[in-house]
Amino acid sequence: MSNATTRSAQTEAEKAKQSAGQAASNIGQAAGHAGQAGQDILGAAGQKVQDAAHTAGQKAQDLVQTAGQKAQDLAHTAGQKAQDLAHTAGQKAQDLAHTAGSKAEDATASFGKTLESAADKVRSNTPNEGVLGRASEAVASTLEQGGRYLEDKNLSGMADDMTEMIRRNPIPAVLLGVGLGFLIGRSLRS
């Protein structure tokens, strides 16, 4: 072959080599861009997964906080209702005790009137003179005084008088209490 043909073939080979190098460089750049695009896609997907996990965690935390608040509100409401119920029960018990006390006071006053009436009957149905007359008058006076005492003092006044008597005479009061306890114990044992 001739020199010109060899040079022409060399030139063509060099052009082909340059074209192949350029093509390889272009392929390398394209592969680099594809790798970068893959990394960008993976980074974006990873960020989305991370954001989704953060959102799920936040929602779970909000749900737990809401449930805790509702439980606290429910406990407060239950406590308030229990307190209201206890107050109502206490008020009803107080009203009942007041009613019972009032009825006991009325019954005591009524018994006092009955004693005074019995004193009048004793006076009218017994002789007024002699030993029997003096005895009946003593009984009638005692009944009348007891009746007036019950009407005037009622149960609360009687309790106050009893307390005062025990303060003034503590030893006889203790002995009386021991004696009554002994008698009640014997009667229950029999």
Phi and psi in degrees as a GROMACS rama.xvg file:
@    title "Ramachandran Plot"
@    xaxis  label "Phi"
@    yaxis  label "Psi"
@TYPE xy
-92.6158  164.754  SER-2
-62.3194  -40.8961  ASN-3
-65.0506  -36.3719  ALA-4
-74.2155  -35.7519  THR-5
-68.804  -42.1908  THR-6
-65.4414  -40.9356  ARG-7
-63.9733  -38.4626  SER-8
-70.6909  -36.8051  ALA-9
-67.5451  -41.6172  GLN-10
-63.1436  -42.2589  THR-11
-66.1374  -37.944  GLU-12
-68.3139  -39.0261  ALA-13
-68.0128  -39.419  GLU-14
-63.583  -40.7481  LYS-15
-66.0578  -39.4911  ALA-16
-65.1542  -42.9796  LYS-17
-65.3208  -41.218  GLN-18
-63.2069  -40.1806  SER-19
-67.1533  -41.1061  ALA-20
-63.7292  -42.5631  GLY-21
-63.9258  -41.7642  GLN-22
-64.3325  -42.49  ALA-23
-64.0278  -40.033  ALA-24
-64.8618  -42.8044  SER-25
-63.0106  -40.0813  ASN-26
-66.1303  -40.6313  ILE-27
-62.3268  -43.6595  GLY-28
-64.953  -42.2517  GLN-29
-62.9985  -40.8649  ALA-30
-65.0297  -38.5187  ALA-31
-64.1924  -43.3193  GLY-32
-64.8135  -39.7951  HIS-33
-64.8592  -40.5939  ALA-34
-64.1387  -42.9568  GLY-35
-64.1357  -41.7599  GLN-36
-62.7884  -39.861  ALA-37
-63.0993  -43.4451  GLY-38
-63.6527  -40.9899  GLN-39
-62.9681  -42.5124  ASP-40
-64.2408  -45.8053  ILE-41
-64.2371  -39.662  LEU-42
-63.2264  -43.2049  GLY-43
-65.8803  -41.9865  ALA-44
-64.6831  -41.9228  ALA-45
-62.7813  -40.7729  GLY-46
-64.0309  -40.6394  GLN-47
-65.5171  -40.2678  LYS-48
-64.0247  -42.484  VAL-49
-63.7135  -43.5423  GLN-50
-63.621  -41.895  ASP-51
-63.8876  -40.5488  ALA-52
-66.0886  -40.6014  ALA-53
-63.9737  -44.0105  HIS-54
-62.6358  -43.2897  THR-55
-63.2377  -41.9119  ALA-56
-63.5008  -41.3759  GLY-57
-64.3976  -42.6601  GLN-58
-65.2415  -39.5455  LYS-59
-63.5781  -41.6652  ALA-60
-64.7331  -41.9868  GLN-61
-63.2827  -40.0028  ASP-62
-64.8482  -42.81  LEU-63
-64.5551  -41.5049  VAL-64
-65.0481  -42.0065  GLN-65
-64.0719  -43.6493  THR-66
-63.1705  -41.2207  ALA-67
-63.009  -41.7757  GLY-68
-65.3104  -41.5334  GLN-69
-65.7221  -38.7596  LYS-70
-65.0476  -40.6141  ALA-71
-64.9757  -42.663  GLN-72
-63.0677  -41.5106  ASP-73
-64.5752  -42.1733  LEU-74
-64.6807  -39.8443  ALA-75
-64.4627  -43.467  HIS-76
-63.781  -42.7903  THR-77
-63.7962  -41.8932  ALA-78
-63.101  -41.4203  GLY-79
-64.6683  -42.1192  GLN-80
-65.9829  -39.4744  LYS-81
-64.1371  -40.5136  ALA-82
-65.1056  -42.4103  GLN-83
-63.8187  -40.9448  ASP-84
-64.8834  -42.2774  LEU-85
-64.8009  -39.8899  ALA-86
-63.9666  -43.9909  HIS-87
-62.8732  -43.9411  THR-88
-63.5688  -41.2774  ALA-89
-63.7778  -40.8497  GLY-90
-64.9705  -41.9073  GLN-91
-66.3077  -39.5358  LYS-92
-64.6065  -39.4773  ALA-93
-65.3534  -42.7859  GLN-94
-62.7935  -41.9164  ASP-95
-64.3277  -43.3157  LEU-96
-63.7597  -40.0513  ALA-97
-63.8593  -42.6856  HIS-98
-64.0201  -44.5435  THR-99
-63.745  -41.7683  ALA-100
-63.4536  -41.251  GLY-101
-64.5001  -41.2214  SER-102
-66.4875  -37.7101  LYS-103
-65.9465  -40.9367  ALA-104
-61.6065  -43.6093  GLU-105
-64.0841  -40.3512  ASP-106
-65.6252  -38.4959  ALA-107
-64.3623  -44.9884  THR-108
-63.3305  -40.2838  ALA-109
-64.027  -40.036  SER-110
-65.3521  -35.6814  PHE-111
-61.5106  -43.1521  GLY-112
-64.4742  -37.39  LYS-113
-64.1655  -40.4185  THR-114
-63.9598  -41.6216  LEU-115
-63.4062  -39.6702  GLU-116
-64.8861  -38.9783  SER-117
-64.9863  -36.3127  ALA-118
-62.8483  -42.4145  ALA-119
-63.2453  -39.6824  ASP-120
-67.137  -38.9837  LYS-121
-62.3069  -43.893  VAL-122
-63.8009  -41.089  ARG-123
-78.7669  -24.213  SER-124
-104.909  4.69142  ASN-125
-122.229  159.705  THR-126
-66.3063  150.166  PRO-127
-93.0769  -11.1682  ASN-128
-122.341  161.968  GLU-129
82.456  -171.168  GLY-130
-65.1048  -42.7577  VAL-131
-65.0367  -36.3275  LEU-132
-65.9856  -43.4706  GLY-133
-67.1228  -39.2487  ARG-134
-65.6896  -43.8648  ALA-135
-65.8747  -36.4043  SER-136
-67.3111  -38.2386  GLU-137
-63.5905  -43.5187  ALA-138
-64.8044  -45.2434  VAL-139
-62.9119  -41.8357  ALA-140
-64.1933  -42.2909  SER-141
-63.4495  -43.1786  THR-142
-62.7409  -41.7417  LEU-143
-66.6287  -43.1604  GLU-144
-63.9691  -42.523  GLN-145
-63.0353  -40.7596  GLY-146
-63.6231  -43.9529  GLY-147
-65.043  -39.5984  ARG-148
-60.2909  -46.1251  TYR-149
-65.111  -39.1894  LEU-150
-66.8855  -42.0274  GLU-151
-75.5327  -45.6488  ASP-152
-87.2503  -34.1507  LYS-153
57.5028  -168.053  ASN-154
-70.0673  -39.9708  LEU-155
-65.9429  -40.0439  SER-156
-66.9123  -36.7615  GLY-157
-64.9634  -40.7884  MET-158
-64.2058  -40.7401  ALA-159
-63.1679  -43.2543  ASP-160
-63.5563  -39.6572  ASP-161
-65.3248  -42.0212  MET-162
-62.6905  -43.8226  THR-163
-64.2313  -39.9607  GLU-164
-65.0436  -39.7671  MET-165
-66.6302  -38.1834  ILE-166
-64.0786  -38.7926  ARG-167
-76.1511  -29.3518  ARG-168
-132.349  70.2633  ASN-169
-68.4126  -39.4982  PRO-170
-67.2528  -49.058  ILE-171
-61.3647  -34.1877  PRO-172
-64.7651  -41.1939  ALA-173
-66.5537  -44.0257  VAL-174
-62.295  -40.1541  LEU-175
-63.3555  -42.4788  LEU-176
-62.9119  -41.7983  GLY-177
-65.2394  -43.3454  VAL-178
-63.1344  -44.1067  GLY-179
-64.0852  -41.4976  LEU-180
-60.9589  -40.9667  GLY-181
-62.512  -46.8892  PHE-182
-65.5499  -40.262  LEU-183
-66.9981  -39.7062  ILE-184
-62.7118  -42.5551  GLY-185
-65.6965  -40.1966  ARG-186
-69.0511  -31.4603  SER-187
-76.7644  -29.568  LEU-188
-73.9121  -29.6055  ARG-189
